[in-house]
Structure formats: C-alpha cells, structure tokens
C-alpha cells in the first residue's frame, strides 16, 4: 500500500498563487497548519472526485501537478545577484514561471537599469508581479516607482510584505540582498505572493496613488 499524500502549507501557498482551489489527491492527509493557512488565504480544498469544473473554466491545479504558473519578473544588480539565484529556486517551488531579467554575474552594474526592466515587464503585462534585489533595496524601489503603473515596495520582514500587498496592492517587491538573509528573503517572497489585495477601504487610497501616474493628485 502506498503512503498517503500529506498536503502541507507549501501546497496551499502554491494554490494561492495559481488560483483559489486546491484539488486534493484521493486519501490525502491535510496538516492542521495547512488547513488553517487555507482559511487565511481563502483557498478552497476540494477532493479530486468532487472537482467538476464549470463550462469554460480552467481546471484547478492538483497537488503535485505542474501547470503554467504566474510569470514573475526577477532582477538584481551585482549586490543582489547571489540572492536572486536563490530566489529563483523559491519561485520555481511555488509553481511560478521566472522571467530572469539579469544581471547574470557579480560584475558591477547599475541597479536602475534592472529595476526599470522588472518594472516595465509588470507595467506592460509581461509578468504578474516583479521582484528586484540590490544591496539595500532602496534605490531599486525608487527607480521602479518611476514607471507608470508600478507600485514598488521595499520589504524587510513578513509584516511589511503582507501590508504592501493587502493595503497597497504592491506589484513589485524590492529586497536588500546584503541586509537580510536568504531564508528571510524567501519567506518574504512567499508572503508577498500569497497575500491578496484587501480592497475595501484600501481601494480608493490605491486609486489615488495610481492617479499620480497621470499627473493628477
């Protein structure tokens, strides 16, 4: 008899990225932490034998299935290059398709070039969101926010990552590759991608930010 498949928090976070339904294999065991996280993120847990998609709807992603995931634009300067390479692994684990915009070595480069490339990929619809890593993350946030349609946020812990998404609908995350560790950076990325925009009272405030792109305060 084959062992029963355990559904973990990682599976729930991946489902939050690609949709809001997680199709469970037959006889799957759901960990308590995974069930709690599913409630927090609004992910529906559905048994495979009950998952009947409506006409024209996309088929929900099953645990362990590999489907085309959301595109995430990823960039870095020389200071952020090592962390960028590690974050590519995290994004792949989450089921994302990575659009790597460089840099591709530790040779010195100018961070605005790569921050703007990431921001434009998001603004032009080539990526759902973007992640940019430089030494401190500050300059990249400044550069990315010059691109109309981009709301870049420098985040340094899980709370700022969740707040940037829930309150500000941030679509570009910037990180300081020399200021935080890779493990924390990976957790920040997971939180940023898994947190939905809260809407409600936050929506008109974000709309005011967007109007600044049009020269209207």
VENHUPE-V916090 format. One record per residue. RES is the residue in one letter. SS is DSSP state (H for helix, E for strand, C for the rest). PHI is phi in degrees with one decimal (none if undefined). OMEGA is omega in whole degrees, 0 to 359 (NA if undefined). Layout:
BEGIN
{{RES	SS	PHI	OMEGA} {RES	SS	PHI	OMEGA}}
END
This chain:
BEGIN
{{X	C	none	181} {X	C	-76.4	180} {X	C	-64.8	180} {X	C	-73.4	183} {X	C	-77.8	178} {X	E	-89.5	177} {X	E	-97.9	187} {X	C	-113.3	178} {X	H	-60.3	179} {X	H	-60.7	179} {X	H	-63.6	181} {X	H	-66.7	180} {X	H	-63.9	178} {X	H	-64.0	179} {X	H	-66.9	179} {X	H	-64.3	179} {X	H	-76.8	189} {X	H	-103.1	181} {X	C	165.1	180} {X	C	-126.8	178} {X	E	-129.8	176} {X	E	-114.3	180} {X	E	-84.9	186} {X	E	-93.2	174} {X	C	-63.1	179} {X	C	-60.8	179} {X	C	64.9	179} {X	C	-68.1	176} {X	E	-106.9	182} {X	E	-98.5	179} {X	C	-70.1	178} {X	H	-56.3	180} {X	H	-64.2	179} {X	H	-66.7	180} {X	H	-66.1	179} {X	H	-64.8	181} {X	H	-65.7	178} {X	H	-60.9	178} {X	H	-65.0	181} {X	H	-65.1	185} {X	H	-93.2	180} {X	C	73.3	180} {X	C	-90.3	179} {X	E	-86.3	178} {X	E	-101.4	186} {X	E	-127.3	177} {X	E	-68.2	183} {X	H	-58.8	182} {X	H	-79.3	178} {X	H	-110.8	184} {X	C	-82.0	178} {X	C	-119.5	184} {X	C	-67.6	177} {X	C	-73.9	181} {X	C	-56.2	178} {X	C	84.7	181} {X	C	-84.2	176} {X	C	-75.1	181} {X	C	-77.3	180} {X	C	-60.2	182} {X	C	-80.0	178} {X	E	-83.0	176} {X	C	-60.9	178} {X	C	88.2	180} {X	C	-79.9	179} {X	C	-111.1	179} {X	C	-123.2	178} {X	C	-62.9	182} {X	C	-99.6	179} {X	C	-65.7	179} {X	E	-85.4	177} {X	E	-118.3	177} {X	E	-79.8	185} {X	E	-128.2	180} {X	E	-144.6	179} {X	E	-164.6	167} {X	C	-96.9	183} {X	C	-63.1	179} {X	C	-69.8	181} {X	C	-101.3	185} {X	H	-56.1	181} {X	H	-58.9	180} {X	H	-68.6	178} {X	H	-56.8	181} {X	H	-63.4	177} {X	H	-71.9	180} {X	H	-68.5	175} {X	H	-59.0	179} {X	H	-66.7	179} {X	H	-61.4	181} {X	H	-64.2	178} {X	H	-64.5	177} {X	H	-60.2	181} {X	C	-81.4	178} {X	C	86.2	180} {X	C	-86.1	170} {X	E	-96.5	187} {X	E	-92.3	172} {X	E	-100.9	185} {X	E	-83.1	183} {X	C	-100.8	178} {X	C	86.9	3} {X	C	-74.9	186} {X	C	-116.7	177} {X	C	-162.5	179} {X	C	-92.5	176} {X	C	-66.6	185} {X	C	-60.7	178} {X	C	-140.6	180} {X	C	-101.6	184} {X	H	-58.9	181} {X	H	-60.2	181} {X	H	-60.6	184} {X	H	-82.6	176} {X	H	-62.8	179} {X	H	-69.1	178} {X	H	-62.0	177} {X	H	-64.5	182} {X	H	-62.0	180} {X	H	-66.5	178} {X	H	-61.1	178} {X	H	-72.7	182} {X	H	-61.7	182} {X	C	-88.4	177} {X	C	80.3	178} {X	C	-79.4	179} {X	C	-142.3	178} {X	C	-69.1	178} {X	E	-154.7	182} {X	E	-133.9	176} {X	E	-133.8	181} {X	E	-129.4	182} {X	E	-121.9	168} {X	E	-129.3	184} {X	C	-58.9	182} {X	C	-114.5	180} {X	C	86.3	185} {X	H	-73.9	182} {X	H	-61.7	179} {X	H	-65.6	177} {X	H	-64.5	178} {X	H	-61.2	182} {X	H	-66.2	182} {X	H	-62.1	182} {X	C	-73.6	173} {X	C	-79.0	181} {X	C	-88.1	181} {X	C	-55.5	179} {X	C	93.6	182} {X	C	-104.2	174} {X	C	-124.7	184} {X	E	-92.1	181} {X	E	-131.8	172} {X	E	-83.2	182} {X	C	-121.5	184} {X	C	-131.3	174} {X	C	-158.5	184} {X	H	-66.5	182} {X	H	-64.6	180} {X	H	-66.9	179} {X	H	-65.6	180} {X	H	-67.6	179} {X	H	-64.3	180} {X	H	-59.5	180} {X	H	-82.1	186} {X	H	-67.0	185} {X	C	-93.5	190} {X	C	-112.8	182} {X	C	52.4	180} {X	C	-60.1	178} {X	C	-117.4	172} {X	E	-133.8	178} {X	E	-107.6	174} {X	E	-114.8	185} {X	E	-132.5	175} {X	E	-95.7	186} {X	C	-66.6	180} {X	C	-102.6	184} {X	C	-107.1	180} {X	C	-127.5	180} {X	C	-79.7	182} {X	H	-64.5	181} {X	H	-63.4	178} {X	H	-64.7	179} {X	H	-59.8	178} {X	H	-62.8	179} {X	H	-65.5	178} {X	H	-63.1	178} {X	H	-60.5	180} {X	H	-60.6	180} {X	H	-65.9	180} {X	H	-61.7	183} {X	H	-74.2	185} {X	H	-88.2	183} {X	C	-91.9	178} {X	C	-82.1	174} {X	C	-66.8	185} {X	C	-75.5	182} {X	C	63.2	178} {X	C	57.2	183} {X	H	-64.6	181} {X	H	-78.0	186} {X	H	-59.9	180} {X	H	-65.4	179} {X	H	-71.8	176} {X	H	-66.3	178} {X	H	-61.0	178} {X	H	-66.6	176} {X	H	-62.6	182} {X	H	-63.5	181} {X	H	-67.3	177} {X	H	-64.5	176} {X	H	-65.0	182} {X	H	-98.8	181} {X	C	78.4	180} {X	C	-115.6	181} {X	C	-80.7	NA}}
END
